[in-house]
Amino acid sequence: MRAARALGAADLTYPDPAGFLPLRQAIAAYLGVARGIVCRPEQIVVTSGFQGALALVRQVLVRPGDTVWVEEVP
């Protein structure tokens, strides 16, 4: 009960759907240094794995009836 009373308003809201901001900031910094890719944390979306990422791409980019190609992974 004490732990619940210690929570602030920010602790009771939904998390950022794009992922934990400090993680996205670290990824953006890494991409800039290691890969030469300049991007902002707001351009990065962290998913809970390959299936989550693929589902997101499908929902955003693919329309019903579109043909898609997927790499076969052994």
C-alpha positions in Angstrom: 0.0 0.0 0.0 2.9 2.4 0.8 4.4 1.8 -2.6 1.1 2.7 -4.3 0.9 5.9 -2.4 4.4 6.8 -3.4 3.5 6.7 -7.1 3.2 9.9 -9.1 0.8 10.8 -11.9 3.5 9.9 -14.5 3.7 6.3 -13.0 0.0 5.8 -13.6 -0.1 6.7 -17.3 0.5 4.5 -20.4 4.1 4.2 -21.5 5.2 5.8 -24.7 4.1 3.5 -27.6 7.3 4.2 -29.5 9.3 2.7 -26.6 11.4 3.9 -23.7 12.8 7.3 -24.6 16.3 6.8 -23.1 16.6 3.6 -25.1 15.6 5.4 -28.3 18.1 8.2 -27.5 20.9 5.6 -27.1 19.9 3.8 -30.3 20.0 7.1 -32.2 23.4 8.0 -30.8 24.7 4.5 -31.6 23.4 4.6 -35.2 25.1 8.0 -35.7 28.5 6.8 -34.4 28.6 3.2 -35.6 26.6 3.4 -38.8 26.8 7.0 -39.9 23.0 7.2 -39.8 21.7 10.6 -38.6 18.3 10.2 -37.0 16.3 11.5 -34.0 14.9 9.4 -31.2 11.4 10.4 -32.4 12.1 8.4 -35.6 12.9 5.2 -33.8 10.2 2.7 -32.7 11.2 -0.1 -30.3 9.0 -3.2 -30.5 8.9 -6.4 -28.5 10.6 -8.5 -31.1 10.6 -9.4 -34.7 6.9 -10.3 -34.8 5.9 -7.0 -33.2 8.0 -5.1 -35.7 6.6 -7.0 -38.7 3.0 -6.6 -37.5 3.6 -2.8 -37.1 5.1 -2.6 -40.6 2.2 -4.6 -42.0 -0.4 -2.3 -40.4 1.3 0.9 -41.5 2.6 0.1 -45.0 0.7 -2.8 -46.4 -2.8 -2.5 -47.8 -5.1 -5.5 -48.3 -4.3 -7.2 -51.6 -0.7 -5.9 -51.7 2.0 -8.5 -52.6 5.0 -8.6 -50.2 8.2 -10.5 -50.2 9.8 -11.8 -47.0 13.3 -13.2 -46.6 13.3 -16.9 -45.6 15.4 -17.3 -42.5 16.7 -20.9 -41.9 
